Amino acid sequence: MAYDFHCRDAGAPSCGARITADTEQELRDKLTEHLRKHDVDQPNETLLDHLVASAEQR
Ligand SMILES: [Zn+2]
């Protein structure tokens, strides 16, 4: 299962970031890294679950 995440689809319309990952764990790691750009240092599980759910799965 591959993931294709667009930040603007998750509620950040001004952010053009696109993140792709082959596994959910990889996506979570990349999201955690990217969220620092949104001034989120330690995203909680609820936020990560929401973002993972908003990613396209292929
Ligand atoms: Zn973003």
N, CA, C, O and the ligand as a Tripos MOL2 file, in Angstrom:
@<TRIPOS>MOLECULE
protein
  233   231    59     0     0
PROTEIN
NO_CHARGES

@<TRIPOS>ATOM
      1 N           0.8450   -1.1950    0.0000 N.3       1 MET1
      2 CA          0.0000    0.0000    0.0000 C.3       1 MET1
      3 C           0.8800    1.2450    0.0000 C.2       1 MET1
      4 O           1.7150    1.4320    0.8850 O.2       1 MET1
      5 N           0.6780    2.0940   -1.0110 N.am      2 ALA2
      6 CA          1.4500    3.3300   -1.0750 C.3       2 ALA2
      7 C           0.5460    4.5080   -0.7330 C.2       2 ALA2
      8 O          -0.6580    4.4860   -0.9890 O.2       2 ALA2
      9 N           1.1380    5.5110   -0.1620 N.am      3 TYR3
     10 CA          0.3910    6.6970    0.2690 C.3       3 TYR3
     11 C           0.8590    7.9260   -0.4940 C.2       3 TYR3
     12 O           2.0460    8.0950   -0.7720 O.2       3 TYR3
     13 N          -0.0990    8.7740   -0.8230 N.am      4 ASP4
     14 CA          0.1810   10.0230   -1.5320 C.3       4 ASP4
     15 C          -0.5610   11.1330   -0.7840 C.2       4 ASP4
     16 O          -1.7850   11.2480   -0.8540 O.2       4 ASP4
     17 N           0.2150   11.9380   -0.0740 N.am      5 PHE5
     18 CA         -0.3820   12.9220    0.8270 C.3       5 PHE5
     19 C          -0.1470   14.3350    0.2970 C.2       5 PHE5
     20 O           0.9760   14.7100   -0.0400 O.2       5 PHE5
     21 N          -1.2260   15.1040    0.2310 N.am      6 HIS6
     22 CA         -1.1220   16.5100   -0.1450 C.3       6 HIS6
     23 C          -1.5360   17.3490    1.0560 C.2       6 HIS6
     24 O          -2.6490   17.2270    1.5690 O.2       6 HIS6
     25 N          -0.6200   18.2000    1.4890 N.am      7 CYS7
     26 CA         -0.8790   18.9720    2.6950 C.3       7 CYS7
     27 C          -2.1330   19.8410    2.5510 C.2       7 CYS7
     28 O          -2.8790   20.0190    3.5140 O.2       7 CYS7
     29 N          -2.3630   20.3770    1.3600 N.am      8 ARG8
     30 CA         -3.5160   21.2610    1.2030 C.3       8 ARG8
     31 C          -4.8350   20.5090    1.3850 C.2       8 ARG8
     32 O          -5.8410   21.0990    1.7780 O.2       8 ARG8
     33 N          -4.8270   19.2050    1.0980 N.am      9 ASP9
     34 CA         -6.0510   18.4210    1.2740 C.3       9 ASP9
     35 C          -6.3380   18.1400    2.7450 C.2       9 ASP9
     36 O          -7.4460   17.7530    3.1160 O.2       9 ASP9
     37 N          -5.3260   18.3410    3.5640 N.am     10 ALA10
     38 CA         -5.4730   18.0390    4.9830 C.3      10 ALA10
     39 C          -5.7400   19.2950    5.8050 C.2      10 ALA10
     40 O          -5.7010   19.2580    7.0350 O.2      10 ALA10
     41 N          -6.0110   20.4150    5.1180 N.am     11 GLY11
     42 CA         -6.3920   21.6090    5.8550 C.3      11 GLY11
     43 C          -5.3480   22.7020    5.8870 C.2      11 GLY11
     44 O          -5.4640   23.6430    6.6720 O.2      11 GLY11
     45 N          -4.3120   22.5970    5.0360 N.am     12 ALA12
     46 CA         -3.2980   23.6470    4.9650 C.3      12 ALA12
     47 C          -3.2210   24.1500    3.5270 C.2      12 ALA12
     48 O          -2.2620   23.8410    2.8190 O.2      12 ALA12
     49 N          -4.2160   24.9230    3.0810 N.am     13 PRO13
     50 CA         -4.3160   25.3240    1.6720 C.3      13 PRO13
     51 C          -3.1110   26.0880    1.1420 C.2      13 PRO13
     52 O          -2.8760   26.0870   -0.0660 O.2      13 PRO13
     53 N          -2.3530   26.7300    1.9970 N.am     14 SER14
     54 CA         -1.2110   27.5070    1.5230 C.3      14 SER14
     55 C           0.0570   26.6770    1.4270 C.2      14 SER14
     56 O           1.0930   27.1720    0.9820 O.2      14 SER14
     57 N          -0.0140   25.4250    1.8400 N.am     15 CYS15
     58 CA          1.1610   24.5590    1.8180 C.3      15 CYS15
     59 C           1.1060   23.6630    0.5910 C.2      15 CYS15
     60 O           0.1320   22.9350    0.3970 O.2      15 CYS15
     61 N           2.1430   23.7100   -0.2400 N.am     16 GLY16
     62 CA          2.1650   22.9160   -1.4600 C.3      16 GLY16
     63 C           2.8510   21.5810   -1.3070 C.2      16 GLY16
     64 O           3.1290   20.9120   -2.3020 O.2      16 GLY16
     65 N           3.1270   21.1820   -0.0900 N.am     17 ALA17
     66 CA          3.9010   19.9620    0.1170 C.3      17 ALA17
     67 C           3.1380   18.7190   -0.3090 C.2      17 ALA17
     68 O           1.9360   18.5860   -0.0790 O.2      17 ALA17
     69 N           3.8720   17.8210   -0.9330 N.am     18 ARG18
     70 CA          3.3360   16.5150   -1.2840 C.3      18 ARG18
     71 C           4.2850   15.4830   -0.7020 C.2      18 ARG18
     72 O           5.4990   15.5800   -0.8780 O.2      18 ARG18
     73 N           3.7370   14.5010   -0.0130 N.am     19 ILE19
     74 CA          4.5570   13.4820    0.6310 C.3      19 ILE19
     75 C           4.0930   12.1160    0.1560 C.2      19 ILE19
     76 O           2.9080   11.7890    0.2200 O.2      19 ILE19
     77 N           5.0440   11.3240   -0.3210 N.am     20 THR20
     78 CA          4.7020    9.9610   -0.7170 C.3      20 THR20
     79 C           5.4420    8.9810    0.1690 C.2      20 THR20
     80 O           6.5510    9.2540    0.6260 O.2      20 THR20
     81 N           4.8180    7.8370    0.4070 N.am     21 ALA21
     82 CA          5.4250    6.8260    1.2610 C.3      21 ALA21
     83 C           4.8960    5.4590    0.8690 C.2      21 ALA21
     84 O           3.7830    5.3310    0.3600 O.2      21 ALA21
     85 N           5.7110    4.4370    1.1130 N.am     22 ASP22
     86 CA          5.3090    3.0720    0.7680 C.3      22 ASP22
     87 C           4.5780    2.3730    1.9010 C.2      22 ASP22
     88 O           3.8410    1.4120    1.6770 O.2      22 ASP22
     89 N           4.7850    2.8600    3.1210 N.am     23 THR23
     90 CA          4.1300    2.2360    4.2650 C.3      23 THR23
     91 C           3.5430    3.3220    5.1620 C.2      23 THR23
     92 O           3.9400    4.4860    5.0980 O.2      23 THR23
     93 N           2.5900    2.9150    5.9990 N.am     24 GLU24
     94 CA          1.9950    3.8760    6.9160 C.3      24 GLU24
     95 C           3.0410    4.4370    7.8770 C.2      24 GLU24
     96 O           3.0290    5.6250    8.1970 O.2      24 GLU24
     97 N           3.9470    3.5690    8.3330 N.am     25 GLN25
     98 CA          4.9800    4.0390    9.2580 C.3      25 GLN25
     99 C           5.8730    5.0870    8.6020 C.2      25 GLN25
    100 O           6.2260    6.0910    9.2210 O.2      25 GLN25
    101 N           6.2350    4.8420    7.3380 N.am     26 GLU26
    102 CA          7.0690    5.8130    6.6240 C.3      26 GLU26
    103 C           6.3240    7.1310    6.4830 C.2      26 GLU26
    104 O           6.9040    8.2030    6.6560 O.2      26 GLU26
    105 N           5.0360    7.0470    6.1700 N.am     27 LEU27
    106 CA          4.2480    8.2690    6.0300 C.3      27 LEU27
    107 C           4.2010    9.0330    7.3610 C.2      27 LEU27
    108 O           4.3440   10.2560    7.3860 O.2      27 LEU27
    109 N           3.9990    8.3010    8.4660 N.am     28 ARG28
    110 CA          3.9550    8.9570    9.7780 C.3      28 ARG28
    111 C           5.2780    9.6500   10.0970 C.2      28 ARG28
    112 O           5.2910   10.7590   10.6320 O.2      28 ARG28
    113 N           6.3920    8.9880    9.7660 N.am     29 ASP29
    114 CA          7.7040    9.5860   10.0270 C.3      29 ASP29
    115 C           7.8850   10.8610    9.2060 C.2      29 ASP29
    116 O           8.3630   11.8760    9.7130 O.2      29 ASP29
    117 N           7.4970   10.7950    7.9300 N.am     30 LYS30
    118 CA          7.6610   11.9640    7.0650 C.3      30 LYS30
    119 C           6.7210   13.0950    7.4720 C.2      30 LYS30
    120 O           7.0850   14.2690    7.4000 O.2      30 LYS30
    121 N           5.5200   12.7400    7.8980 N.am     31 LEU31
    122 CA          4.5800   13.7660    8.3570 C.3      31 LEU31
    123 C           5.1110   14.4600    9.6040 C.2      31 LEU31
    124 O           5.0390   15.6830    9.7270 O.2      31 LEU31
    125 N           5.6430   13.6690   10.5220 N.am     32 THR32
    126 CA          6.1950   14.2460   11.7510 C.3      32 THR32
    127 C           7.2910   15.2470   11.4150 C.2      32 THR32
    128 O           7.3640   16.3350   11.9870 O.2      32 THR32
    129 N           8.1480   14.8490   10.4650 N.am     33 GLU33
    130 CA          9.2170   15.7410   10.0150 C.3      33 GLU33
    131 C           8.6400   17.0130    9.3830 C.2      33 GLU33
    132 O           9.0700   18.1230    9.6980 O.2      33 GLU33
    133 N           7.6750   16.8400    8.5010 N.am     34 HIS34
    134 CA          7.1130   17.9830    7.7760 C.3      34 HIS34
    135 C           6.3640   18.9440    8.7000 C.2      34 HIS34
    136 O           6.3590   20.1540    8.4750 O.2      34 HIS34
    137 N           5.7370   18.4000    9.7320 N.am     35 LEU35
    138 CA          4.9180   19.2350   10.6130 C.3      35 LEU35
    139 C           5.7340   20.2870   11.3480 C.2      35 LEU35
    140 O           5.1820   21.2630   11.8550 O.2      35 LEU35
    141 N           7.0550   20.0880   11.4060 N.am     36 ARG36
    142 CA          7.8950   21.1340   12.0120 C.3      36 ARG36
    143 C           7.7740   22.4350   11.2410 C.2      36 ARG36
    144 O           7.9180   23.5180   11.8070 O.2      36 ARG36
    145 N           7.5040   22.3210    9.9290 N.am     37 LYS37
    146 CA          7.3080   23.5210    9.1220 C.3      37 LYS37
    147 C           6.0020   24.2210    9.4690 C.2      37 LYS37
    148 O           5.8000   25.3840    9.1220 O.2      37 LYS37
    149 N           5.1270   23.5130   10.1490 N.am     38 HIS38
    150 CA          3.8530   24.1030   10.5930 C.3      38 HIS38
    151 C           3.9050   24.4090   12.0860 C.2      38 HIS38
    152 O           2.8700   24.5600   12.7350 O.2      38 HIS38
    153 N           5.1240   24.4980   12.6250 N.am     39 ASP39
    154 CA          5.3130   24.7990   14.0470 C.3      39 ASP39
    155 C           4.6930   23.7620   14.9640 C.2      39 ASP39
    156 O           4.2590   24.0790   16.0720 O.2      39 ASP39
    157 N           4.6520   22.5130   14.4960 N.am     40 VAL40
    158 CA          4.2000   21.4160   15.3530 C.3      40 VAL40
    159 C           5.4080   20.5280   15.6230 C.2      40 VAL40
    160 O           5.8710   19.8180   14.7300 O.2      40 VAL40
    161 N           5.9160   20.5630   16.8460 N.am     41 ASP41
    162 CA          7.1180   19.7970   17.1690 C.3      41 ASP41
    163 C           6.8230   18.3420   17.4930 C.2      41 ASP41
    164 O           7.5710   17.4440   17.1040 O.2      41 ASP41
    165 N           5.7400   18.1180   18.2000 N.am     42 GLN42
    166 CA          5.3970   16.7650   18.6320 C.3      42 GLN42
    167 C           3.9310   16.4910   18.3230 C.2      42 GLN42
    168 O           3.0810   16.6000   19.2070 O.2      42 GLN42
    169 N           3.6270   16.1350   17.0750 N.am     43 PRO43
    170 CA          2.2270   15.8670   16.7430 C.3      43 PRO43
    171 C           1.6990   14.6770   17.5430 C.2      43 PRO43
    172 O           2.3990   13.6790   17.7150 O.2      43 PRO43
    173 N           0.4700   14.7860   18.0280 N.am     44 ASN44
    174 CA         -0.0770   13.6560   18.7740 C.3      44 ASN44
    175 C          -0.6790   12.6240   17.8200 C.2      44 ASN44
    176 O          -0.8170   12.8760   16.6230 O.2      44 ASN44
    177 N          -1.0290   11.4790   18.3590 N.am     45 GLU45
    178 CA         -1.5180   10.3780   17.5320 C.3      45 GLU45
    179 C          -2.8100   10.7460   16.8080 C.2      45 GLU45
    180 O          -3.0420   10.3170   15.6780 O.2      45 GLU45
    181 N          -3.6460   11.5410   17.4650 N.am     46 THR46
    182 CA         -4.9120   11.9320   16.8480 C.3      46 THR46
    183 C          -4.6710   12.7190   15.5710 C.2      46 THR46
    184 O          -5.3290   12.4920   14.5560 O.2      46 THR46
    185 N          -3.7280   13.6420   15.6290 N.am     47 LEU47
    186 CA         -3.4070   14.4390   14.4470 C.3      47 LEU47
    187 C          -2.8210   13.5540   13.3490 C.2      47 LEU47
    188 O          -3.2150   13.6590   12.1880 O.2      47 LEU47
    189 N          -1.8890   12.6900   13.7130 N.am     48 LEU48
    190 CA         -1.2810   11.8140   12.7100 C.3      48 LEU48
    191 C          -2.3170   10.8820   12.0930 C.2      48 LEU48
    192 O          -2.3000   10.6420   10.8850 O.2      48 LEU48
    193 N          -3.2200   10.3550   12.9210 N.am     49 ASP49
    194 CA         -4.2790    9.4870   12.3880 C.3      49 ASP49
    195 C          -5.1170   10.2350   11.3650 C.2      49 ASP49
    196 O          -5.4660    9.6950   10.3160 O.2      49 ASP49
    197 N          -5.4350   11.4820   11.6820 N.am     50 HIS50
    198 CA         -6.2470   12.3070   10.7860 C.3      50 HIS50
    199 C          -5.5120   12.5410    9.4650 C.2      50 HIS50
    200 O          -6.1090   12.4480    8.3920 O.2      50 HIS50
    201 N          -4.2420   12.8390    9.5470 N.am     51 LEU51
    202 CA         -3.4670   13.1130    8.3290 C.3      51 LEU51
    203 C          -3.2870   11.8590    7.4820 C.2      51 LEU51
    204 O          -3.3880   11.9070    6.2570 O.2      51 LEU51
    205 N          -3.0190   10.7320    8.1480 N.am     52 VAL52
    206 CA         -2.8830    9.4730    7.4100 C.3      52 VAL52
    207 C          -4.1990    9.1420    6.7000 C.2      52 VAL52
    208 O          -4.2020    8.6670    5.5650 O.2      52 VAL52
    209 N          -5.3060    9.4000    7.3810 N.am     53 ALA53
    210 CA         -6.6170    9.1080    6.7980 C.3      53 ALA53
    211 C          -6.9100    9.9870    5.5970 C.2      53 ALA53
    212 O          -7.6690    9.5930    4.7120 O.2      53 ALA53
    213 N          -6.3150   11.1830    5.5560 N.am     54 SER54
    214 CA         -6.5810   12.1000    4.4620 C.3      54 SER54
    215 C          -5.6790   11.8440    3.2580 C.2      54 SER54
    216 O          -5.8740   12.4280    2.1920 O.2      54 SER54
    217 N          -4.6880   10.9640    3.4350 N.am     55 ALA55
    218 CA         -3.7980   10.6390    2.3180 C.3      55 ALA55
    219 C          -4.5030    9.6820    1.3500 C.2      55 ALA55
    220 O          -5.3300    8.8620    1.7470 O.2      55 ALA55
    221 N          -4.1490    9.8160    0.0770 N.am     56 GLU56
    222 CA         -4.6700    8.8720   -0.9130 C.3      56 GLU56
    223 C          -3.8840    7.5730   -0.8050 C.2      56 GLU56
    224 O          -2.6620    7.5840   -0.6540 O.2      56 GLU56
    225 N          -4.5920    6.4680   -0.8830 N.am     57 GLN57
    226 CA         -3.9290    5.1650   -0.8620 C.3      57 GLN57
    227 C          -4.0350    4.5500   -2.2390 C.2      57 GLN57
    228 O          -5.0900    4.5600   -2.8730 O.2      57 GLN57
    229 N          -2.9010    4.0080   -2.6880 N.am     58 ARG58
    230 CA         -2.8780    3.4120   -4.0300 C.3      58 ARG58
    231 C          -2.3250    2.0050   -3.9620 C.2      58 ARG58
    232 O          -2.2240    1.3320   -4.9880 O.2      58 ARG58
    233 ZN          2.4840   21.3100    4.9800 Zn       59 ZN59
@<TRIPOS>BOND
     1     1     2 1
     2     2     3 1
     3     3     4 2
     4     3     5 am
     5     5     6 1
     6     6     7 1
     7     7     8 2
     8     7     9 am
     9     9    10 1
    10    10    11 1
    11    11    12 2
    12    11    13 am
    13    13    14 1
    14    14    15 1
    15    15    16 2
    16    15    17 am
    17    17    18 1
    18    18    19 1
    19    19    20 2
    20    19    21 am
    21    21    22 1
    22    22    23 1
    23    23    24 2
    24    23    25 am
    25    25    26 1
    26    26    27 1
    27    27    28 2
    28    27    29 am
    29    29    30 1
    30    30    31 1
    31    31    32 2
    32    31    33 am
    33    33    34 1
    34    34    35 1
    35    35    36 2
    36    35    37 am
    37    37    38 1
    38    38    39 1
    39    39    40 2
    40    39    41 am
    41    41    42 1
    42    42    43 1
    43    43    44 2
    44    43    45 am
    45    45    46 1
    46    46    47 1
    47    47    48 2
    48    47    49 am
    49    49    50 1
    50    50    51 1
    51    51    52 2
    52    51    53 am
    53    53    54 1
    54    54    55 1
    55    55    56 2
    56    55    57 am
    57    57    58 1
    58    58    59 1
    59    59    60 2
    60    59    61 am
    61    61    62 1
    62    62    63 1
    63    63    64 2
    64    63    65 am
    65    65    66 1
    66    66    67 1
    67    67    68 2
    68    67    69 am
    69    69    70 1
    70    70    71 1
    71    71    72 2
    72    71    73 am
    73    73    74 1
    74    74    75 1
    75    75    76 2
    76    75    77 am
    77    77    78 1
    78    78    79 1
    79    79    80 2
    80    79    81 am
    81    81    82 1
    82    82    83 1
    83    83    84 2
    84    83    85 am
    85    85    86 1
    86    86    87 1
    87    87    88 2
    88    87    89 am
    89    89    90 1
    90    90    91 1
    91    91    92 2
    92    91    93 am
    93    93    94 1
    94    94    95 1
    95    95    96 2
    96    95    97 am
    97    97    98 1
    98    98    99 1
    99    99   100 2
   100    99   101 am
   101   101   102 1
   102   102   103 1
   103   103   104 2
   104   103   105 am
   105   105   106 1
   106   106   107 1
   107   107   108 2
   108   107   109 am
   109   109   110 1
   110   110   111 1
   111   111   112 2
   112   111   113 am
   113   113   114 1
   114   114   115 1
   115   115   116 2
   116   115   117 am
   117   117   118 1
   118   118   119 1
   119   119   120 2
   120   119   121 am
   121   121   122 1
   122   122   123 1
   123   123   124 2
   124   123   125 am
   125   125   126 1
   126   126   127 1
   127   127   128 2
   128   127   129 am
   129   129   130 1
   130   130   131 1
   131   131   132 2
   132   131   133 am
   133   133   134 1
   134   134   135 1
   135   135   136 2
   136   135   137 am
   137   137   138 1
   138   138   139 1
   139   139   140 2
   140   139   141 am
   141   141   142 1
   142   142   143 1
   143   143   144 2
   144   143   145 am
   145   145   146 1
   146   146   147 1
   147   147   148 2
   148   147   149 am
   149   149   150 1
   150   150   151 1
   151   151   152 2
   152   151   153 am
   153   153   154 1
   154   154   155 1
   155   155   156 2
   156   155   157 am
   157   157   158 1
   158   158   159 1
   159   159   160 2
   160   159   161 am
   161   161   162 1
   162   162   163 1
   163   163   164 2
   164   163   165 am
   165   165   166 1
   166   166   167 1
   167   167   168 2
   168   167   169 am
   169   169   170 1
   170   170   171 1
   171   171   172 2
   172   171   173 am
   173   173   174 1
   174   174   175 1
   175   175   176 2
   176   175   177 am
   177   177   178 1
   178   178   179 1
   179   179   180 2
   180   179   181 am
   181   181   182 1
   182   182   183 1
   183   183   184 2
   184   183   185 am
   185   185   186 1
   186   186   187 1
   187   187   188 2
   188   187   189 am
   189   189   190 1
   190   190   191 1
   191   191   192 2
   192   191   193 am
   193   193   194 1
   194   194   195 1
   195   195   196 2
   196   195   197 am
   197   197   198 1
   198   198   199 1
   199   199   200 2
   200   199   201 am
   201   201   202 1
   202   202   203 1
   203   203   204 2
   204   203   205 am
   205   205   206 1
   206   206   207 1
   207   207   208 2
   208   207   209 am
   209   209   210 1
   210   210   211 1
   211   211   212 2
   212   211   213 am
   213   213   214 1
   214   214   215 1
   215   215   216 2
   216   215   217 am
   217   217   218 1
   218   218   219 1
   219   219   220 2
   220   219   221 am
   221   221   222 1
   222   222   223 1
   223   223   224 2
   224   223   225 am
   225   225   226 1
   226   226   227 1
   227   227   228 2
   228   227   229 am
   229   229   230 1
   230   230   231 1
   231   231   232 2
@<TRIPOS>SUBSTRUCTURE
     1 MET1         2 RESIDUE 1 A MET
     2 ALA2         6 RESIDUE 1 A ALA
     3 TYR3        10 RESIDUE 1 A TYR
     4 ASP4        14 RESIDUE 1 A ASP
     5 PHE5        18 RESIDUE 1 A PHE
     6 HIS6        22 RESIDUE 1 A HIS
     7 CYS7        26 RESIDUE 1 A CYS
     8 ARG8        30 RESIDUE 1 A ARG
     9 ASP9        34 RESIDUE 1 A ASP
    10 ALA10       38 RESIDUE 1 A ALA
    11 GLY11       42 RESIDUE 1 A GLY
    12 ALA12       46 RESIDUE 1 A ALA
    13 PRO13       50 RESIDUE 1 A PRO
    14 SER14       54 RESIDUE 1 A SER
    15 CYS15       58 RESIDUE 1 A CYS
    16 GLY16       62 RESIDUE 1 A GLY
    17 ALA17       66 RESIDUE 1 A ALA
    18 ARG18       70 RESIDUE 1 A ARG
    19 ILE19       74 RESIDUE 1 A ILE
    20 THR20       78 RESIDUE 1 A THR
    21 ALA21       82 RESIDUE 1 A ALA
    22 ASP22       86 RESIDUE 1 A ASP
    23 THR23       90 RESIDUE 1 A THR
    24 GLU24       94 RESIDUE 1 A GLU
    25 GLN25       98 RESIDUE 1 A GLN
    26 GLU26      102 RESIDUE 1 A GLU
    27 LEU27      106 RESIDUE 1 A LEU
    28 ARG28      110 RESIDUE 1 A ARG
    29 ASP29      114 RESIDUE 1 A ASP
    30 LYS30      118 RESIDUE 1 A LYS
    31 LEU31      122 RESIDUE 1 A LEU
    32 THR32      126 RESIDUE 1 A THR
    33 GLU33      130 RESIDUE 1 A GLU
    34 HIS34      134 RESIDUE 1 A HIS
    35 LEU35      138 RESIDUE 1 A LEU
    36 ARG36      142 RESIDUE 1 A ARG
    37 LYS37      146 RESIDUE 1 A LYS
    38 HIS38      150 RESIDUE 1 A HIS
    39 ASP39      154 RESIDUE 1 A ASP
    40 VAL40      158 RESIDUE 1 A VAL
    41 ASP41      162 RESIDUE 1 A ASP
    42 GLN42      166 RESIDUE 1 A GLN
    43 PRO43      170 RESIDUE 1 A PRO
    44 ASN44      174 RESIDUE 1 A ASN
    45 GLU45      178 RESIDUE 1 A GLU
    46 THR46      182 RESIDUE 1 A THR
    47 LEU47      186 RESIDUE 1 A LEU
    48 LEU48      190 RESIDUE 1 A LEU
    49 ASP49      194 RESIDUE 1 A ASP
    50 HIS50      198 RESIDUE 1 A HIS
    51 LEU51      202 RESIDUE 1 A LEU
    52 VAL52      206 RESIDUE 1 A VAL
    53 ALA53      210 RESIDUE 1 A ALA
    54 SER54      214 RESIDUE 1 A SER
    55 ALA55      218 RESIDUE 1 A ALA
    56 GLU56      222 RESIDUE 1 A GLU
    57 GLN57      226 RESIDUE 1 A GLN
    58 ARG58      230 RESIDUE 1 A ARG
    59 ZN59       233 GROUP 0 **** ****
